[in-house]
Amino acid sequence: MRHHQACSRAHQVGALVLVSATFLLTRLFDRFLLDTYSSAPINPGRPFSSADLRIYVYAEDEIQGLRALLRGRDGTINAATCLKGQWGTQVKVHQFLLKSRFRTFNKDHANLFFVPSYVKCVRMTGALSDKEINQTYVKVLSQMPYFRRSGGRDHIFVFPSGAGAHLFRSWAIFLNRSIILTPEGDRTDKRGTSAFNTWKDIIIPGNVDDSMGKAGRLQLVELAKQYPDKLESPELKLSGPNKLGRIEYFKHLRNAKFCLAPRGESSWTLRFYESFFVNVIDYSEISIKWPSSRIGPELLEYLESISDERIEEMIGHGREMRCLWVYAADTEPCSAMSGILTELQKKVRRFHQSPETFWLHNRTIVNRDLIEFHSWKTPVPLP
């Protein structure tokens, strides 16, 4: 037998250095790839495509209770009712995914699962109470073995209002790993905590078929009275002969160089989205973020100091990007849905197991009782 030289102290130190260097270089390389991928801008002129994205959309009649989250306890609420106003995104995203080229009808082929719900709408119309919503969600989730398999990590939910996932009172227990689509990411809605997490959730454009007002505009209204030749703030009449119609409203926006969109209760407002369709733009290269505590003559002076060339440059960038705020089929080269699907594709993971799932040598998924996944019986236990 050949005699092997004993491992010396120098060998041990060298091995440790090699392992440490390999670990650090691997982390740096992974971070470089992640930053490169996640920071890549969406090209509005390039059709979105990905062979890796396959989304299963739950049908309202395949899960007991899901129909109630869409139609109310009596099934009387229709999609057209919920399509209007601020809540419209929950319907639009659902309807476009039903027709999407990335939809799959085979759960075993899917890497993401969409759970449709018009819960904001059915709540506001009185078709479900807060208690009923909470109980129904728990009932629905307990009948989803695929939700249990991943701990909800590959399941998508839309919450289209300021309340966000708080509409489901027990969201923190059951949806804390799920992907949430919402237009508002910084609202706590007086719950003490936000339901939005940047590492898993996605901000989506709001629905512009709406006419809501915000008290935060009062400062601008007063400023407009002081400087009527520089700042227009028409008094909005929602009814009667002096009602400001939609066409007239957009004409006012079109005539402006800047559209001032006060924060209100959250950092988004439908005025923000509306401004993209009439050459009054927002966001980094295409916007200015100004502290509301400094609304006054200083703001007007600053805006007047910006050259027309720079304003046209900002508007030009906005024209290129505003299609991402329009909800249309993902076959369109640029739309809100193409942007959402691009972000969802980044959420696709090869490994989606939860602490309650296990696997064997042949890659079979089992539970704690070693029961194979496709033999799991509902209701499945939830956390």
C-alpha positions in Angstrom: 0.0 0.0 0.0 1.3 3.4 -1.0 2.0 5.7 2.0 0.3 9.1 1.7 2.0 12.1 3.3 0.1 13.6 6.2 -1.8 16.8 5.6 0.3 19.6 7.0 -0.8 22.9 8.4 0.2 24.6 5.2 -2.0 22.2 3.2 -4.9 23.0 5.5 -4.4 26.8 5.2 -4.1 26.5 1.4 -7.3 24.5 1.2 -9.2 27.0 3.3 -7.9 29.9 1.1 -9.0 28.0 -2.0 -12.5 27.3 -0.7 -12.9 30.9 0.5 -11.7 32.3 -2.8 -14.0 30.0 -4.8 -17.0 31.0 -2.6 -16.3 34.8 -2.9 -15.7 34.6 -6.7 -18.9 32.6 -7.2 -20.9 35.1 -5.2 -19.5 38.0 -7.1 -20.2 36.3 -10.4 -23.8 35.4 -9.4 -24.3 39.0 -8.3 -23.0 40.3 -11.6 -25.4 38.1 -13.5 -28.3 39.0 -11.3 -27.7 42.7 -11.5 -27.2 42.5 -15.3 -30.4 40.6 -15.7 -32.6 42.5 -13.3 -31.5 46.0 -14.4 -32.0 45.3 -18.1 -34.6 47.8 -19.3 -37.7 46.6 -21.1 -37.6 47.5 -24.7 -41.1 48.7 -25.7 -40.5 47.9 -29.3 -39.5 44.3 -28.7 -42.2 41.6 -28.3 -41.9 39.8 -25.1 -41.2 36.1 -25.4 -39.9 33.3 -23.1 -40.2 29.6 -23.6 -39.6 29.2 -19.8 -42.8 31.1 -18.8 -45.9 28.8 -18.4 -48.8 30.1 -16.3 -51.8 28.1 -15.2 -54.9 30.1 -14.5 -57.3 28.5 -12.0 -60.9 28.2 -13.4 -63.6 29.6 -11.1 -65.5 26.3 -11.0 -62.5 24.0 -10.2 -62.0 25.2 -6.7 -64.9 25.4 -4.3 -65.2 29.0 -3.1 -63.2 30.6 -5.9 -66.4 31.7 -7.7 -67.5 33.6 -4.6 -64.2 35.6 -4.7 -65.1 36.5 -8.3 -68.9 36.9 -8.3 -69.9 37.3 -4.6 -71.8 35.0 -2.3 -74.9 34.9 -4.6 -72.9 34.9 -7.9 -74.6 38.2 -9.0 -71.5 40.3 -9.7 -70.2 40.2 -13.3 -66.8 41.0 -14.7 -68.1 44.1 -16.4 -69.1 45.6 -13.1 -65.6 45.0 -11.7 -63.9 46.2 -14.8 -64.7 49.8 -14.1 -62.6 52.2 -12.0 -59.7 51.5 -9.8 -60.5 47.8 -9.5 -60.3 47.2 -13.2 -56.7 45.7 -13.1 -57.9 42.6 -11.3 -60.2 41.9 -14.2 -57.9 42.9 -17.0 -54.9 40.9 -15.8 -57.2 37.8 -15.4 -58.9 38.2 -18.8 -55.6 38.8 -20.7 -54.0 35.7 -19.0 -56.9 33.6 -20.1 -56.0 34.4 -23.7 -52.2 34.6 -23.2 -49.8 32.6 -25.3 -48.0 31.7 -22.1 -51.0 30.0 -20.5 -50.9 26.3 -20.0 -53.8 24.0 -19.1 -51.5 21.4 -17.5 -50.6 22.1 -13.9 -47.6 19.9 -14.1 -46.2 22.0 -16.9 -46.8 25.3 -15.2 -44.1 27.2 -13.3 -46.5 29.9 -12.1 -50.2 29.8 -11.0 -52.6 32.6 -11.3 -55.4 32.8 -8.7 -58.2 35.1 -10.1 -60.2 37.2 -7.6 -62.3 40.3 -7.9 -62.3 40.6 -4.1 -62.0 44.4 -3.9 -65.0 44.7 -6.2 -67.2 42.2 -4.4 -66.4 43.8 -1.1 -67.2 47.3 -2.2 -70.5 46.1 -3.7 -71.4 44.3 -0.5 -71.3 40.9 -2.2 -68.9 39.6 0.5 -68.0 40.9 4.0 -64.5 41.1 5.4 -65.1 38.0 7.4 -66.5 36.1 4.4 -63.5 37.1 2.3 -61.1 35.8 4.9 -62.9 32.5 5.4 -63.3 32.0 1.6 -59.7 32.6 0.8 -58.6 30.0 3.5 -61.1 27.6 2.1 -59.8 28.1 -1.5 -56.1 27.8 -0.6 -56.8 24.6 1.4 -58.0 23.0 -1.9 -54.8 23.8 -3.8 -52.2 21.1 -3.5 -49.9 23.0 -5.8 -50.1 26.0 -3.4 -49.1 23.7 -0.6 -46.3 22.1 -2.6 -44.5 25.5 -3.0 -45.7 27.2 0.1 -47.4 29.6 -2.3 -44.1 30.9 -3.8 -45.3 30.2 -7.4 -48.8 31.6 -7.0 -49.9 35.0 -8.2 -52.6 37.2 -6.7 -53.9 40.7 -7.7 -54.9 43.3 -5.1 -55.8 46.4 -7.1 -56.4 49.0 -4.3 -54.7 50.9 -1.5 -55.7 48.1 0.9 -53.6 45.7 -1.0 -53.4 42.2 0.4 -55.0 43.5 3.6 -58.3 42.8 2.0 -57.5 39.2 3.0 -57.0 39.6 6.7 -54.9 36.5 7.1 -52.6 37.3 4.2 -49.5 37.5 6.4 -50.0 33.9 7.4 -51.0 32.4 4.0 -49.6 34.7 1.3 -46.4 35.9 2.8 -44.4 33.9 0.1 -46.8 34.5 -2.8 -46.4 37.0 -5.7 -48.7 40.0 -5.3 -49.5 42.4 -8.1 -50.6 45.8 -6.9 -50.4 49.4 -8.1 -49.6 50.6 -4.5 -46.5 49.3 -2.8 -46.2 51.6 0.2 -49.6 51.6 1.8 -50.2 50.1 5.2 -53.9 51.1 5.2 -53.6 51.8 8.9 -52.7 48.1 9.5 -49.2 48.9 10.9 -47.3 47.1 8.1 -47.2 47.0 4.3 -48.3 43.9 2.5 -45.7 44.6 -0.3 -42.3 43.1 -0.5 -39.8 44.3 -3.2 -38.1 40.9 -3.4 -41.2 39.0 -4.5 -44.1 41.4 -5.5 -44.6 43.6 -8.6 -46.0 47.1 -9.0 -48.4 47.3 -11.9 -50.1 50.2 -13.6 -53.4 51.3 -12.2 -56.6 51.3 -14.2 -57.4 54.8 -15.6 -61.1 54.4 -16.1 -61.7 56.3 -12.9 -62.5 59.7 -11.5 -61.2 59.9 -8.0 -60.0 63.0 -6.1 -57.3 63.5 -3.4 -57.2 66.1 -0.6 -53.5 66.5 -1.3 -54.4 68.7 -4.3 -55.6 71.5 -2.1 -52.2 73.1 -1.9 -51.9 73.2 -5.7 -55.4 74.7 -5.9 -54.4 77.5 -3.7 -51.2 78.0 -5.6 -53.2 78.2 -8.9 -55.3 81.0 -7.4 -52.1 83.0 -6.8 -50.6 82.3 -10.2 -53.5 81.8 -12.6 -51.3 82.6 -15.6 -48.9 79.8 -14.8 -50.8 77.1 -13.0 -54.2 75.7 -14.1 -56.3 73.9 -11.5 -59.8 73.8 -12.8 -62.6 73.2 -10.3 -63.8 69.7 -10.9 -67.6 69.4 -11.1 -68.6 65.7 -11.1 -72.2 66.5 -12.1 -74.4 69.2 -13.5 -74.0 71.5 -16.5 -70.4 72.5 -15.4 -69.2 68.9 -15.2 -65.7 68.6 -16.6 -66.0 65.8 -19.2 -63.3 63.3 -20.0 -62.5 64.9 -23.4 -62.2 68.4 -21.8 -60.1 66.9 -19.0 -57.5 65.4 -21.4 -57.4 68.7 -23.4 -56.4 70.5 -20.2 -53.6 67.9 -19.7 -52.5 68.2 -23.4 -52.0 71.9 -23.1 -49.7 71.6 -20.1 -45.9 71.3 -20.1 -46.0 69.7 -16.7 -48.7 67.7 -14.9 -48.5 68.0 -11.1 -49.6 64.8 -9.5 -49.8 65.1 -5.6 -49.1 62.1 -3.6 -52.4 61.8 -1.7 -52.6 58.8 0.6 -50.0 56.9 -1.4 -47.3 57.6 -3.9 -49.4 56.6 -6.9 -52.5 58.3 -8.3 -54.5 57.7 -11.4 -53.6 61.2 -12.6 -50.0 59.8 -12.7 -51.0 57.1 -15.2 -53.4 59.3 -17.2 -50.6 61.8 -17.8 -48.8 59.3 -20.0 -51.4 59.4 -22.7 -51.3 63.1 -23.4 -47.6 63.9 -23.6 -47.4 64.9 -19.9 -44.9 62.3 -18.6 -43.5 61.0 -15.3 -40.5 58.9 -13.9 -36.7 59.3 -13.6 -35.7 60.4 -17.1 -39.3 61.3 -17.8 -40.3 63.0 -14.6 -39.4 65.2 -11.6 -40.0 64.2 -8.0 -40.6 67.2 -5.8 -41.2 67.3 -2.1 -44.8 68.2 -1.3 -43.6 70.2 1.7 -42.1 72.7 -0.7 -45.1 73.4 -2.9 -45.1 77.1 -3.6 -43.6 79.8 -5.8 -40.2 77.9 -5.6 -41.7 75.0 -7.5 -43.0 77.3 -10.3 -39.7 79.1 -10.5 -37.9 75.8 -10.8 -40.2 74.5 -13.6 -39.8 77.8 -15.5 -36.0 77.4 -15.4 -36.1 74.1 -17.4 -35.3 74.6 -21.1 -37.9 73.7 -23.7 -35.2 71.4 -25.2 -35.0 69.4 -22.0 -38.8 69.3 -21.7 -39.1 67.9 -25.2 -36.4 65.3 -24.4 -38.3 64.2 -21.4 -41.6 64.0 -23.3 -39.8 62.0 -26.1 -38.7 59.4 -23.6 -42.2 59.3 -22.2 -43.7 58.7 -25.7 -41.5 55.7 -26.0 -42.5 54.2 -22.7 -46.1 55.1 -22.2 -47.3 52.0 -24.0 -46.3 50.0 -20.9 -49.2 51.7 -19.1 -51.8 50.4 -21.5 -53.4 47.1 -20.8 -53.5 45.0 -24.0 -52.8 41.4 -25.1 -49.3 40.2 -24.6 -49.1 39.7 -28.4 -48.8 43.5 -28.6 -45.1 44.6 -28.9 -45.5 46.9 -25.9 -48.2 46.9 -23.2 -48.7 46.7 -19.5 -49.2 42.9 -19.8 -45.9 42.5 -21.6 -44.2 44.4 -18.8 -45.9 42.3 -16.1 -45.0 39.1 -17.9 -41.4 40.2 -18.2 -41.3 40.7 -14.4 -43.1 37.4 -13.8 -40.6 35.6 -15.9 -37.9 36.8 -13.5 -39.9 35.1 -10.7 -39.7 31.7 -12.3 -37.6 29.3 -10.2 -36.6 25.7 -10.8 -37.0 24.8 -7.2 -40.2 25.8 -5.4 -40.5 23.4 -2.5 -41.7 24.5 0.9 -40.7 23.3 4.4 -43.6 20.9 4.3 -42.5 19.1 1.1 -39.8 16.5 0.6 -38.3 14.6 -2.3 -36.9 11.1 -2.9 -34.1 9.7 -5.0 -36.3 9.6 -8.1 -37.4 13.2 -7.6 -40.8 12.2 -6.4 -42.4 14.9 -4.2 -43.8 13.7 -0.9 -45.2 15.1 2.3 -44.2 14.3 5.9 -46.1 11.1 5.7 -44.2 10.1 2.5 -47.4 10.4 0.5 -46.6 11.2 -3.2 -47.8 14.6 -4.3 -50.5 13.6 -6.8 -52.1 11.5 -4.0 -52.4 14.4 -1.6 -56.0 14.8 -0.5 -57.8 18.1 0.0 -58.2 20.0 2.1 -54.4 20.2 2.5 -53.1 21.5 5.8 -52.1 25.2 5.6 -49.5 27.0 7.8 
